[in-house]
Amino acid sequence: MEPVPSKTKKPGKLNSLPSWPAMERPRERLLRHGVGSLSDAELLALFIRSGVPGENARDLALKLLQNSDGLQGLARRSPTELLSVPGLGPAKVAALVASFEIGKRILASRAEGRPLADSAQAVYQLLRHSLEGEREEVFVGVLLNAKNEMMKTITFSRGDPTGLVVSIPQIIRRLLIEGSAAVIFVHNHPSGDPTPSRRDLRLTERLLVAAEAVDLTVHDHLVIGNGRFFSFSAKGLLGKKASAK
């Protein structure tokens, strides 16, 4: 009797999305039942499209999320880091990074034109997804017009292993060029603890002095940690000399 030919996959063959049964494919389920019917891994699999030998796109997406501590962690990974992942080539990485950036810009655009000067919570919600969990310190300005409505956000500086370097003259110059009437400064603490350091206190004092010299108003300086933030304004540390205890 002739042996039945094996139906096992050939070595090296990739598991792509079109090879799944139609009712299980994320794309078909998204179109039929809506985007809310997909898990994070399935949404990510739509970008990945094909896996690597022994893993389909969904398995690869799940592993990528687990190794990145979820979508927020994945969004903070650099293109160079993502390119080191087997199965992610330049086209996939570029599409993935672009999708995260679009999401961030949508969140930022929702705040444009909104009064933010007296709402540290609103500023925190605006920037928390970009700054929480960052591996390095990032110094951002939320620019406001004369009505204290948000104009845009600008990243002034990113840290490196030695710390964050902030050029106050360059910051003031950029604020004037942009036509900003006021600003809210925001930076993160990678440690997750938003308690300001002595360096943060000194930096805030210097920013206040420099801004006042050119008639710019500093409404607040927020330090973002994991799930919480510190507001200099709420603690009464703006408008008078701050001192570390």
N, CA, C and O of each residue as an XYZ file, in Angstrom:
980
protein
N       0.846     -1.188      0.000
C       0.000      0.000      0.000
C       0.881      1.237      0.000
O       1.842      1.324      0.765
N       0.544      2.218     -0.883
C       1.345      3.428     -1.000
C       1.192      4.297      0.257
O       0.068      4.484      0.724
N       2.253      4.817      0.801
C       2.144      5.700      1.971
C       1.434      7.002      1.604
O       1.582      7.513      0.494
N       0.650      7.535      2.566
C      -0.066      8.789      2.336
C       0.922      9.944      2.436
O       1.648     10.050      3.424
N       0.960     10.818      1.416
C       1.903     11.940      1.468
C       1.646     12.819      2.688
O       0.501     13.100      3.041
N       2.722     13.240      3.313
C       2.605     14.094      4.495
C       2.119     15.486      4.105
O       2.489     16.014      3.055
N       1.272     16.082      4.978
C       0.765     17.432      4.733
C       1.445     18.473      5.618
O       0.988     19.610      5.732
N       2.542     18.058      6.238
C       3.249     19.015      7.103
C       3.882     20.101      6.247
O       4.193     19.893      5.075
N       4.070     21.298      6.879
C       4.632     22.438      6.164
C       6.079     22.155      5.814
O       6.794     21.497      6.570
N       6.503     22.653      4.674
C       7.895     22.515      4.284
C       8.751     23.372      5.198
O       8.351     24.458      5.615
N       9.940     22.861      5.501
C      10.825     23.645      6.369
C      11.081     25.019      5.771
O      11.320     25.167      4.572
N      11.026     26.009      6.633
C      11.338     27.344      6.161
C      10.152     28.098      5.625
O      10.269     29.296      5.367
N       9.009     27.457      5.445
C       7.846     28.155      4.908
C       7.256     29.067      5.977
O       7.113     28.661      7.130
N       6.913     30.300      5.600
C       6.412     31.265      6.553
C       4.914     31.118      6.722
O       4.203     30.770      5.779
N       4.445     31.381      7.909
C       3.018     31.400      8.215
C       2.514     32.811      8.020
O       2.717     33.654      8.893
N       1.865     33.100      6.908
C       1.358     34.436      6.656
C      -0.124     34.497      6.952
O      -0.780     33.465      7.087
N      -0.656     35.714      7.053
C      -2.060     35.890      7.374
C      -2.985     35.223      6.363
O      -3.955     34.598      6.789
N      -2.755     35.312      5.043
C      -3.671     34.678      4.098
C      -3.772     33.170      4.239
O      -4.717     32.572      3.724
N      -2.806     32.525      4.938
C      -2.853     31.080      5.096
C      -3.809     30.651      6.192
O      -4.118     29.464      6.303
N      -4.291     31.593      7.013
C      -5.223     31.256      8.074
C      -6.605     31.010      7.488
O      -6.913     31.525      6.414
N      -7.449     30.231      8.171
C      -8.853     30.116      7.747
C      -9.490     31.502      7.703
O      -9.204     32.352      8.546
N     -10.369     31.726      6.696
C     -10.917     33.061      6.452
C     -11.539     33.680      7.696
O     -11.339     34.868      7.949
N     -12.293     32.905      8.484
C     -13.000     33.448      9.629
C     -12.068     33.797     10.790
O     -12.467     34.489     11.727
N     -10.799     33.304     10.721
C      -9.845     33.578     11.793
C      -8.904     34.726     11.462
O      -8.186     35.205     12.340
N      -8.894     35.175     10.213
C      -7.966     36.221      9.818
C      -8.357     37.542     10.457
O      -9.523     37.934     10.401
N      -7.382     38.247     11.076
C      -7.697     39.526     11.715
C      -8.341     40.532     10.771
O      -9.260     41.254     11.158
N      -7.858     40.579      9.532
C      -8.404     41.568      8.600
C      -9.884     41.333      8.344
O     -10.681     42.270      8.372
N     -10.252     40.077      8.093
C     -11.655     39.769      7.822
C     -12.523     40.004      9.056
O     -13.650     40.487      8.948
N     -11.985     39.655     10.237
C     -12.748     39.870     11.468
C     -12.909     41.356     11.764
O     -13.953     41.785     12.255
N     -11.876     42.141     11.467
C     -11.974     43.578     11.670
C     -13.069     44.172     10.796
O     -13.867     44.983     11.265
N     -13.112     43.774      9.532
C     -14.093     44.327      8.605
C     -15.506     43.841      8.916
O     -16.487     44.549      8.688
N     -15.590     42.626      9.438
C     -16.912     42.048      9.694
C     -17.461     42.468     11.065
O     -18.650     42.759     11.201
N     -16.584     42.496     12.081
C     -17.048     42.714     13.451
C     -16.535     44.006     14.085
O     -16.925     44.340     15.203
N     -15.673     44.728     13.388
C     -15.147     45.971     13.940
C     -13.779     45.789     14.579
O     -13.396     44.681     14.954
N     -13.044     46.900     14.699
C     -11.675     46.830     15.199
C     -11.626     46.392     16.658
O     -10.622     45.838     17.106
N     -12.718     46.642     17.411
C     -12.740     46.255     18.810
C     -12.744     44.757     19.037
O     -12.521     44.302     20.159
N     -12.994     43.977     17.986
C     -13.027     42.521     18.128
C     -11.637     41.902     18.117
O     -11.490     40.707     18.371
N     -10.608     42.711     17.824
C      -9.242     42.189     17.724
C      -8.442     42.476     18.990
O      -8.593     43.528     19.612
N      -7.603     41.539     19.352
C      -6.677     41.732     20.468
C      -5.516     42.606     20.006
O      -5.362     42.866     18.813
N      -4.694     43.060     20.965
C      -3.510     43.842     20.608
C      -2.606     43.051     19.666
O      -2.071     43.599     18.702
N      -2.440     41.764     19.951
C      -1.558     40.938     19.125
C      -2.106     40.803     17.707
O      -1.339     40.790     16.745
N      -3.421     40.704     17.574
C      -4.013     40.574     16.240
C      -3.899     41.868     15.449
O      -3.667     41.838     14.240
N      -4.060     43.010     16.125
C      -3.863     44.292     15.443
C      -2.415     44.414     14.956
O      -2.157     44.850     13.834
N      -1.491     44.024     15.814
C      -0.082     44.086     15.437
C       0.223     43.117     14.308
O       1.055     43.409     13.449
N      -0.440     41.969     14.299
C      -0.219     40.981     13.237
C      -0.602     41.526     11.873
O      -0.050     41.096     10.861
N      -1.547     42.472     11.829
C      -1.923     43.079     10.556
C      -0.755     43.852      9.950
O      -0.635     43.940      8.728
N       0.110     44.414     10.802
C       1.295     45.103     10.298
C       2.382     44.104      9.913
O       3.066     44.272      8.903
N       2.530     43.071     10.725
C       3.610     42.114     10.498
C       3.345     41.255      9.267
O       4.253     40.986      8.481
N       2.075     40.820      9.104
C       1.589     40.083      7.933
C       2.155     38.666      7.817
O       1.383     37.723      7.644
N       3.451     38.488      7.906
C       4.034     37.152      7.812
C       4.985     36.921      8.965
O       5.618     37.851      9.464
N       5.078     35.672      9.382
C       5.930     35.348     10.510
C       7.299     34.857     10.083
O       7.820     35.244      9.037
N       7.867     34.002     10.906
C       9.158     33.392     10.636
C       8.957     31.889     10.700
O       7.924     31.446     11.203
N       9.887     31.087     10.219
C       9.704     29.643     10.284
C       9.344     29.165     11.688
O      10.083     29.406     12.642
N       8.208     28.487     11.807
C       7.757     27.961     13.088
C       6.826     28.875     13.855
O       6.247     28.460     14.859
N       6.666     30.121     13.403
C       5.790     31.079     14.080
C       4.987     31.860     13.048
O       5.544     32.395     12.090
N       3.654     31.921     13.255
C       2.869     32.755     12.353
C       2.916     34.207     12.815
O       3.519     34.526     13.840
N       2.274     35.080     12.046
C       2.352     36.507     12.337
C       1.773     36.841     13.705
O       2.296     37.706     14.407
N       0.688     36.154     14.090
C       0.072     36.435     15.386
C       0.983     35.993     16.528
O       1.098     36.695     17.533
N       1.625     34.847     16.386
C       2.557     34.385     17.417
C       3.730     35.352     17.571
O       4.160     35.663     18.682
N       4.237     35.819     16.423
C       5.345     36.757     16.448
C       4.923     38.076     17.102
O       5.685     38.671     17.865
N       3.712     38.522     16.798
C       3.198     39.756     17.388
C       3.054     39.609     18.897
O       3.402     40.520     19.648
N       2.542     38.464     19.343
C       2.363     38.225     20.772
C       3.702     38.231     21.500
O       3.825     38.814     22.577
N       4.691     37.591     20.919
C       6.024     37.573     21.532
C       6.622     38.975     21.591
O       7.265     39.345     22.574
N       6.406     39.750     20.532
C       6.932     41.109     20.473
C       6.304     41.973     21.574
O       6.993     42.770     22.212
N       4.995     41.809     21.791
C       4.317     42.561     22.841
C       4.802     42.147     24.229
O       5.008     42.990     25.102
N       4.979     40.850     24.420
C       5.441     40.359     25.720
C       6.846     40.867     26.035
O       7.143     41.215     27.178
N       7.707     40.908     25.020
C       9.082     41.367     25.220
C       9.195     42.890     25.336
O      10.243     43.417     25.710
N       8.097     43.591     25.010
C       8.111     45.053     25.048
C       7.246     45.613     26.170
O       7.093     46.829     26.285
N       6.671     44.724     27.013
C       5.749     45.161     28.069
C       4.519     45.850     27.488
O       4.065     46.867     28.013
N       3.980     45.292     26.402
C       2.735     45.800     25.839
C       2.931     46.857     24.768
O       4.053     47.149     24.356
N       1.804     47.431     24.321
C       1.833     48.401     23.234
C       2.608     49.664     23.588
O       3.336     50.201     22.753
N       2.454     50.144     24.836
C       3.164     51.361     25.206
C       4.671     51.166     25.145
O       5.401     52.034     24.666
N       5.128     50.026     25.632
C       6.554     49.743     25.563
C       7.031     49.586     24.133
O       8.122     50.033     23.778
N       6.202     48.943     23.310
C       6.552     48.757     21.903
C       6.653     50.098     21.192
O       7.545     50.303     20.369
N       5.738     51.015     21.509
C       5.740     52.331     20.867
C       6.999     53.123     21.204
O       7.372     54.033     20.462
N       7.657     52.792     22.311
C       8.853     53.523     22.712
C      10.140     52.905     22.175
O      11.220     53.471     22.348
N      10.032     51.756     21.531
C      11.243     51.131     20.987
C      11.678     51.855     19.723
O      10.849     52.264     18.910
N      12.956     52.002     19.570
C      13.492     52.732     18.423
C      13.456     51.856     17.173
O      13.382     50.632     17.282
N      13.507     52.468     15.984
C      13.577     51.668     14.749
C      14.749     50.696     14.749
O      14.631     49.576     14.253
N      15.877     51.121     15.303
C      17.052     50.244     15.341
C      16.770     49.000     16.174
O      17.145     47.892     15.790
N      16.106     49.185     17.318
C      15.754     48.037     18.158
C      14.794     47.104     17.437
O      14.947     45.884     17.493
N      13.811     47.670     16.765
C      12.814     46.851     16.078
C      13.422     46.081     14.911
O      13.025     44.949     14.635
N      14.373     46.687     14.236
C      15.010     46.013     13.106
C      15.812     44.793     13.535
O      16.126     43.937     12.709
N      16.145     44.705     14.812
C      16.895     43.553     15.306
C      15.995     42.347     15.573
O      16.487     41.253     15.851
N      14.668     42.547     15.488
C      13.722     41.462     15.739
C      13.565     40.619     14.479
O      13.221     41.161     13.428
N      13.806     39.305     14.550
C      13.623     38.449     13.372
C      12.203     38.550     12.831
O      11.231     38.435     13.578
N      12.097     38.766     11.535
C      10.787     38.876     10.916
C      10.340     40.299     10.667
O       9.357     40.524      9.960
N      11.056     41.283     11.244
C      10.713     42.691     11.035
C      11.765     43.343     10.151
O      12.884     43.610     10.590
N      11.397     43.594      8.912
C      12.289     44.271      7.994
C      12.029     45.766      7.974
O      11.158     46.246      8.699
N      12.767     46.519      7.157
C      12.627     47.980      7.115
C      11.204     48.451      6.807
O      10.728     49.404      7.424
N      10.521     47.802      5.868
C       9.171     48.235      5.495
C       8.201     48.073      6.669
O       7.404     48.970      6.944
N       8.266     46.932      7.359
C       7.368     46.685      8.489
C       7.666     47.630      9.647
O       6.748     48.165     10.269
N       8.937     47.833      9.933
C       9.320     48.717     11.034
C       8.874     50.149     10.738
O       8.342     50.831     11.614
N       9.093     50.601      9.503
C       8.690     51.965      9.143
C       7.183     52.149      9.293
O       6.730     53.168      9.812
N       6.406     51.163      8.840
C       4.949     51.256      8.950
C       4.506     51.259     10.410
O       3.588     51.988     10.785
N       5.158     50.448     11.224
C       4.794     50.345     12.635
C       5.110     51.639     13.381
O       4.277     52.149     14.130
N       6.314     52.164     13.175
C       6.715     53.407     13.840
C       5.806     54.551     13.392
O       5.410     55.388     14.202
N       5.479     54.583     12.099
C       4.605     55.638     11.585
C       3.216     55.563     12.208
O       2.606     56.593     12.495
N       2.716     54.344     12.417
C       1.378     54.197     13.000
C       1.333     54.716     14.433
O       0.360     55.354     14.835
N       2.381     54.443     15.200
C       2.436     54.958     16.569
C       2.532     56.485     16.578
O       1.911     57.146     17.411
N       3.300     57.033     15.662
C       3.444     58.490     15.592
C       2.121     59.152     15.202
O       1.781     60.216     15.719
N       1.381     58.526     14.295
C       0.059     59.059     13.917
C      -0.846     59.108     15.142
O      -1.555     60.090     15.358
N      -0.817     58.039     15.946
C      -1.635     58.012     17.154
C      -1.277     59.144     18.106
O      -2.161     59.790     18.668
N       0.018     59.385     18.288
C       0.463     60.465     19.179
C       0.013     61.824     18.652
O      -0.395     62.691     19.424
N       0.088     62.004     17.344
C      -0.298     63.298     16.774
C      -1.803     63.520     16.852
O      -2.262     64.651     17.008
N      -2.555     62.455     16.745
C      -4.012     62.580     16.901
C      -4.341     63.035     18.314
O      -5.170     63.924     18.502
N      -3.689     62.425     19.321
C      -3.924     62.825     20.706
C      -3.549     64.286     20.927
O      -4.261     65.024     21.607
N      -2.416     64.696     20.341
C      -1.977     66.076     20.506
C      -2.930     67.048     19.820
O      -3.212     68.122     20.351
N      -3.426     66.674     18.639
C      -4.301     67.578     17.891
C      -5.619     67.809     18.606
O      -6.240     68.859     18.440
N      -6.055     66.839     19.403
C      -7.308     67.004     20.141
C      -7.209     68.113     21.183
O      -8.216     68.705     21.570
N      -5.992     68.387     21.629
C      -5.815     69.412     22.658
C      -5.585     70.798     22.073
O      -5.635     71.791     22.799
N      -5.333     70.878     20.768
C      -5.075     72.174     20.157
C      -6.303     73.069     20.282
O      -7.424     72.648     19.998
N      -6.077     74.309     20.712
C      -7.174     75.240     20.871
C      -7.880     75.147     22.209
O      -8.772     75.947     22.491
N      -7.493     74.172     23.052
C      -8.114     74.028     24.372
C      -7.337     74.821     25.412
O      -6.107     74.830     25.377
N      -8.028     75.491     26.343
C      -7.330     76.163     27.445
C      -6.654     75.123     28.351
O      -7.308     74.216     28.866
N      -5.352     75.270     28.533
C      -4.619     74.289     29.328
C      -3.859     74.902     30.497
O      -3.282     74.179     31.309
N      -3.855     76.224     30.586
C      -3.003     76.882     31.574
C      -3.302     76.446     33.001
O      -2.386     76.333     33.815
N      -4.565     76.202     33.314
C      -4.947     75.872     34.694
C      -5.286     74.402     34.887
O      -5.926     74.044     35.876
N      -4.870     73.550     33.965
C      -5.232     72.140     34.066
C      -4.011     71.248     33.906
O      -3.710     70.770     32.812
N      -3.307     71.032     35.026
C      -2.154     70.131     34.998
C      -2.586     68.720     34.611
O      -1.846     68.006     33.934
N      -3.777     68.318     35.037
C      -4.281     66.979     34.724
C      -4.456     66.809     33.217
O      -4.139     65.753     32.669
N      -4.958     67.845     32.547
C      -5.155     67.766     31.091
C      -3.815     67.648     30.369
O      -3.692     66.905     29.396
N      -2.820     68.378     30.846
C      -1.489     68.306     30.237
C      -0.888     66.919     30.464
O      -0.276     66.335     29.569
N      -1.076     66.414     31.663
C      -0.585     65.068     31.974
C      -1.217     64.028     31.052
O      -0.516     63.171     30.514
N      -2.526     64.099     30.869
C      -3.213     63.145     29.996
C      -2.741     63.284     28.554
O      -2.680     62.301     27.817
N      -2.412     64.499     28.161
C      -1.941     64.752     26.805
C      -0.610     64.070     26.519
O      -0.400     63.542     25.427
N       0.297     64.081     27.510
C       1.668     63.633     27.264
C       2.053     62.326     27.946
O       3.144     61.808     27.708
N       1.183     61.787     28.784
C       1.565     60.607     29.553
C       1.912     59.425     28.658
O       2.846     58.683     28.963
N       1.178     59.230     27.554
C       1.429     58.072     26.700
C       2.766     58.191     25.966
O       3.361     57.185     25.577
N       3.227     59.416     25.784
C       4.516     59.610     25.124
C       5.690     59.516     26.087
O       6.784     59.109     25.695
N       5.469     59.894     27.359
C       6.590     60.031     28.286
C       6.681     58.949     29.353
O       7.782     58.625     29.799
N       5.559     58.385     29.770
C       5.621     57.350     30.807
C       6.382     56.127     30.293
O       6.108     55.620     29.205
N       7.327     55.671     31.083
C       8.076     54.482     30.714
C       9.241     54.728     29.781
O       9.944     53.787     29.415
N       9.464     55.986     29.384
C      10.626     56.297     28.551
C      11.901     55.891     29.282
O      11.996     56.026     30.502
N      12.856     55.407     28.547
C      14.113     54.969     29.152
C      15.076     56.119     29.394
O      16.062     55.971     30.116
N      14.787     57.265     28.788
C      15.626     58.438     28.957
C      14.734     59.640     29.252
O      13.539     59.629     28.955
N      15.323     60.667     29.835
C      14.548     61.869     30.121
C      14.276     62.642     28.834
O      15.143     62.762     27.969
N      13.065     63.160     28.726
C      12.657     63.964     27.577
C      12.071     65.269     28.101
O      11.222     65.255     28.992
N      12.518     66.393     27.554
C      12.057     67.711     28.004
C      11.194     68.330     26.911
O      11.649     68.539     25.787
N       9.938     68.622     27.260
C       8.932     69.055     26.285
C       8.341     70.394     26.719
O       8.261     70.694     27.910
N       7.929     71.194     25.736
C       7.193     72.419     26.004
C       5.824     72.361     25.369
O       5.699     72.001     24.198
N       4.791     72.709     26.122
C       3.438     72.854     25.579
C       3.232     74.348     25.355
O       3.115     75.114     26.311
N       3.189     74.757     24.097
C       3.121     76.172     23.762
C       1.671     76.661     23.773
O       0.776     76.001     23.246
N       1.460     77.826     24.381
C       0.125     78.402     24.502
C       0.096     79.783     23.853
O       1.099     80.497     23.830
N      -1.085     80.147     23.322
C      -1.235     81.489     22.764
C      -1.683     82.463     23.848
O      -1.704     82.123     25.030
N      -2.042     83.685     23.431
C      -2.413     84.715     24.407
C      -3.689     84.375     25.167
O      -3.938     84.929     26.238
N      -4.509     83.458     24.616
C      -5.731     83.023     25.299
C      -5.493     81.763     26.137
O      -6.429     81.150     26.650
N      -4.223     81.400     26.259
C      -3.824     80.198     26.993
C      -4.354     78.922     26.351
O      -4.558     77.915     27.030
N      -4.574     78.969     25.036
C      -4.981     77.788     24.288
C      -3.740     77.127     23.697
O      -2.786     77.802     23.310
N      -3.767     75.798     23.635
C      -2.604     75.077     23.134
C      -2.363     75.331     21.659
O      -3.279     75.230     20.843
N      -1.123     75.662     21.322
C      -0.714     75.825     19.933
C      -0.084     74.542     19.393
O      -0.459     74.047     18.330
N       0.879     74.018     20.146
C       1.595     72.809     19.726
C       2.471     72.340     20.877
O       2.605     73.025     21.891
N       3.065     71.164     20.708
C       4.074     70.684     21.654
C       5.405     70.566     20.923
O       5.451     70.231     19.739
N       6.472     70.843     21.638
C       7.815     70.773     21.067
C       8.706     69.992     22.015
O       8.705     70.242     23.220
N       9.460     69.056     21.482
C      10.474     68.358     22.268
C      11.772     69.138     22.168
O      12.368     69.232     21.096
N      12.205     69.694     23.284
C      13.401     70.522     23.296
C      14.679     69.712     23.471
O      15.732     70.085     22.953
N      14.587     68.604     24.202
C      15.809     67.859     24.491
C      15.482     66.427     24.873
O      14.448     66.151     25.483
N      16.372     65.524     24.507
C      16.287     64.129     24.935
C      17.596     63.773     25.627
O      18.668     64.226     25.224
N      17.496     62.967     26.658
C      18.673     62.617     27.429
C      19.477     61.500     26.800
O      19.093     60.918     25.786
N      20.592     61.222     27.425
C      21.438     60.096     27.074
C      21.868     59.451     28.383
O      21.427     59.887     29.447
N      22.718     58.422     28.340
C      23.102     57.762     29.593
C      23.686     58.696     30.650
O      23.678     58.357     31.834
N      24.198     59.878     30.248
C      24.796     60.792     31.213
C      23.788     61.794     31.769
O      24.117     62.549     32.685
N      22.573     61.818     31.237
C      21.562     62.737     31.748
C      20.987     63.622     30.668
O      21.297     63.478     29.485
N      20.134     64.552     31.102
C      19.429     65.456     30.201
C      20.126     66.810     30.165
O      20.371     67.416     31.208
N      20.443     67.278     28.969
C      21.062     68.583     28.795
C      20.022     69.527     28.205
O      19.483     69.277     27.127
N      19.747     70.610     28.917
C      18.744     71.575     28.487
C      19.419     72.919     28.257
O      20.078     73.449     29.151
N      19.255     73.474     27.049
C      19.802     74.792     26.726
C      18.688     75.830     26.869
O      17.799     75.917     26.023
N      18.745     76.608     27.937
C      17.691     77.595     28.187
C      17.652     78.674     27.103
O      16.558     79.022     26.659
N      18.781     79.222     26.654
C      18.716     80.228     25.578
C      18.050     79.692     24.308
O      17.271     80.399     23.669
N      18.358     78.435     23.941
C      17.736     77.853     22.748
C      16.236     77.665     22.941
O      15.462     77.869     22.006
N      15.820     77.277     24.145
C      14.396     77.099     24.423
C      13.656     78.431     24.299
O      12.620     78.504     23.638
N      14.171     79.465     24.918
C      13.525     80.784     24.867
C      13.477     81.294     23.431
O      12.470     81.854     22.999
N      14.562     81.100     22.698
C      14.599     81.545     21.302
C      13.530     80.828     20.481
O      12.841     81.448     19.672
N      13.396     79.527     20.692
C      12.397     78.760     19.929
C      10.978     79.210     20.287
O      10.121     79.312     19.408
N      10.729     79.475     21.556
C       9.397     79.929     21.974
C       9.045     81.256     21.313
O       7.901     81.459     20.906
N      10.012     82.159     21.202
C       9.770     83.451     20.566
C       9.538     83.286     19.065
O       8.663     83.936     18.492
N      10.313     82.428     18.443
C      10.142     82.186     17.006
C       8.754     81.634     16.709
O       8.132     81.995     15.709
N       8.268     80.745     17.596
C       6.955     80.123     17.399
C       5.811     81.077     17.734
O       4.651     80.764     17.464
N       6.120     82.236     18.317
C       5.073     83.179     18.667
C       4.277     82.786     19.889
O       3.118     83.175     20.034
N       4.893     82.015     20.771
C       4.209     81.569     21.978
C       4.114     82.703     22.999
O       5.065     83.459     23.196
N       2.948     82.807     23.645
C       2.764     83.806     24.705
C       3.031     83.210     26.076
O       3.371     83.922     27.022
N       2.874     81.907     26.172
C       3.075     81.217     27.450
C       3.483     79.778     27.170
O       3.397     79.305     26.037
N       3.924     79.095     28.205
C       4.405     77.717     28.019
C       4.212     76.922     29.298
O       4.230     77.471     30.399
N       4.029     75.637     29.133
C       4.051     74.682     30.239
C       5.171     73.703     29.933
O       5.145     73.030     28.902
N       6.151     73.619     30.818
C       7.258     72.694     30.611
C       6.907     71.340     31.225
O       6.257     71.255     32.267
N       7.353     70.297     30.553
C       7.072     68.936     31.015
C       8.305     68.076     30.766
O       8.895     68.125     29.687
N       8.686     67.298     31.756
C       9.692     66.266     31.500
C       9.363     65.039     32.343
O       8.548     65.106     33.263
N       9.989     63.945     32.026
C       9.696     62.671     32.691
C      10.872     62.220     33.554
O      12.002     62.678     33.383
N      10.581     61.323     34.473
C      11.610     60.642     35.255
C      11.542     59.153     34.906
O      10.573     58.487     35.273
N      12.531     58.624     34.217
C      12.518     57.200     33.865
C      12.394     56.258     35.061
O      11.957     55.117     34.912
N      12.773     56.728     36.232
C      12.668     55.903     37.442
C      11.215     55.626     37.809
O      10.921     54.683     38.543
N      10.304     56.459     37.290
C       8.886     56.312     37.620
C       8.435     57.184     38.769
O       7.234     57.334     38.996
N       9.382     57.768     39.507
C       9.075     58.641     40.642
C       9.126     60.094     40.157
O      10.191     60.571     39.763
N       7.986     60.806     40.181
C       7.966     62.176     39.653
C       8.473     63.251     40.619
O       8.469     64.434     40.278
N       8.905     62.858     41.807
C       9.408     63.847     42.762
C      10.573     64.628     42.140
O      11.545     64.020     41.690
N      10.489     65.967     42.107
C      11.549     66.743     41.459
C      12.872     66.665     42.219
O      12.903     66.645     43.449
N      13.938     66.621     41.471
C      15.267     66.607     42.063
C      15.727     68.042     42.299
O      15.085     68.993     41.852
N      16.843     68.186     43.002
C      17.420     69.518     43.198
C      17.729     70.157     41.842
O      17.551     71.361     41.653
N      18.189     69.340     40.915
C      18.495     69.847     39.571
C      17.225     70.352     38.889
O      17.255     71.376     38.206
N      16.109     69.640     39.069
C      14.831     70.083     38.496
C      14.420     71.432     39.066
O      13.937     72.300     38.339
N      14.615     71.606     40.376
C      14.258     72.863     41.034
C      15.099     74.021     40.509
O      14.582     75.106     40.241
N      16.398     73.778     40.366
C      17.280     74.839     39.853
C      16.937     75.169     38.400
O      16.918     76.337     38.010
N      16.667     74.140     37.608
C      16.324     74.362     36.202
C      15.050     75.198     36.085
O      14.970     76.106     35.258
N      14.064     74.889     36.913
C      12.802     75.624     36.874
C      13.010     77.090     37.221
O      12.434     77.970     36.582
N      13.833     77.355     38.234
C      14.141     78.740     38.606
C      14.770     79.491     37.439
O      14.405     80.632     37.157
N      15.713     78.847     36.765
C      16.408     79.490     35.645
C      15.464     79.726     34.474
O      15.551     80.755     33.803
N      14.560     78.778     34.224
C      13.584     78.949     33.151
C      12.643     80.115     33.443
O      12.311     80.890     32.546
N      12.218     80.236     34.696
C      11.324     81.326     35.088
C      11.989     82.685     34.875
O      11.369     83.615     34.360
N      13.246     82.787     35.273
C      13.978     84.046     35.139
C      14.153     84.403     33.665
O      13.938     85.550     33.274
N      14.542     83.422     32.847
C      14.771     83.673     31.424
C      13.478     84.034     30.706
O      13.464     84.920     29.852
N      12.397     83.351     31.049
C      11.107     83.628     30.410
C      10.589     85.012     30.790
O      10.065     85.738     29.945
N      10.736     85.373     32.051
C      10.260     86.677     32.521
C      10.995     87.811     31.813
O      10.416     88.869     31.568
N      12.261     87.596     31.486
C      13.073     88.633     30.850
C      12.556     88.994     29.456
O      12.801     90.100     28.974
N      11.837     88.062     28.802
C      11.307     88.331     27.457
C       9.780     88.341     27.465
O       9.147     88.199     26.418
N       9.195     88.509     28.644
C       7.744     88.638     28.800
C       6.988     87.374     28.375
O       5.906     87.460     27.794
N       7.561     86.204     28.668
C       6.874     84.925     28.454
C       6.389     84.406     29.803
O       7.086     84.520     30.811
N       5.209     83.844     29.812
C       4.640     83.311     31.050
C       4.861     81.805     31.128
O       4.551     81.079     30.184
N       5.389     81.343     32.238
C       5.512     79.910     32.503
C       4.380     79.528     33.458
O       4.394     79.906     34.629
N       3.413     78.785     32.958
C       2.252     78.436     33.785
C       2.526     77.256     34.705
O       1.939     77.155     35.782
N       3.418     76.363     34.283
C       3.677     75.195     35.122
C       4.890     74.452     34.599
O       5.346     74.673     33.477
N       5.395     73.575     35.431
C       6.420     72.608     35.048
C       5.984     71.285     35.658
O       5.918     71.142     36.879
N       5.690     70.323     34.798
C       5.226     69.011     35.255
C       6.351     67.994     35.135
O       7.104     67.990     34.162
N       6.450     67.138     36.136
C       7.355     65.992     36.084
C       6.473     64.739     36.063
O       5.672     64.515     36.971
N       6.632     63.932     35.019
C       5.778     62.756     34.842
C       6.517     61.490     35.253
O       7.644     61.244     34.825
N       5.862     60.691     36.091
C       6.381     59.375     36.470
C       5.452     58.306     35.929
O       4.765     58.526     34.932
N       5.425     57.170     36.565
C       4.550     56.086     36.133
C       3.198     56.195     36.832
O       3.074     55.874     38.013
N       2.188     56.650     36.095
C       0.849     56.740     36.629
C       0.586     57.945     37.511
O      -0.494     58.045     38.094
N       1.518     58.847     37.626
C       1.327     60.037     38.449
C       2.271     61.143     37.973
O       3.178     60.909     37.175
N       2.037     62.345     38.481
C       2.862     63.481     38.065
C       3.010     64.474     39.212
O       2.263     64.443     40.190
N       3.992     65.350     39.064
C       4.229     66.418     40.029
C       4.059     67.742     39.305
O       4.637     67.949     38.238
N       3.259     68.648     39.887
C       3.024     69.973     39.312
C       3.686     71.028     40.182
O       3.346     71.174     41.356
N       4.638     71.768     39.605
C       5.286     72.854     40.346
C       4.272     73.918     40.742
O       4.337     74.469     41.841
N       3.338     74.202     39.845
C       2.336     75.223     40.127
C       1.430     74.810     41.285
O       1.158     75.603     42.187
N       0.969     73.564     41.249
C       0.066     73.088     42.299
C       0.737     73.084     43.669
O       0.072     73.229     44.695
N       2.057     72.916     43.680
C       2.798     72.894     44.940
C       3.306     74.279     45.345
O       4.039     74.417     46.325
N       2.911     75.309     44.580
C       3.323     76.663     44.925
C       4.782     76.959     44.672
O       5.368     77.817     45.332
N       5.379     76.252     43.712
C       6.813     76.414     43.460
C       7.106     77.274     42.239
O       8.243     77.309     41.769
N       6.099     77.969     41.720
C       6.318     78.930     40.646
C       6.069     80.330     41.211
O       5.204     80.531     42.063
N       6.840     81.276     40.720
C       6.638     82.653     41.160
C       7.400     83.006     42.412
O       7.415     84.157     42.847
N       8.044     81.986     42.996
C       8.927     82.270     44.135
C      10.084     81.282     44.084
O      10.004     80.255     43.411
N      11.109     81.584     44.768
C      12.297     80.741     44.723
C      12.007     79.390     45.339
O      11.544     79.288     46.476
N      12.295     78.331     44.547
C      12.062     76.976     45.045
C      13.335     76.453     45.675
O      14.437     76.689     45.180
N      13.169     75.752     46.757
C      14.341     75.168     47.426
C      14.056     73.723     47.762
O      12.965     73.387     48.222
N      15.040     72.865     47.533
C      14.876     71.439     47.852
C      15.023     71.246     49.340
O      15.869     71.857     49.995
N      14.169     70.373     49.858
C      14.239     70.089     51.287
C      15.252     69.011     51.555
O      15.457     68.629     52.707
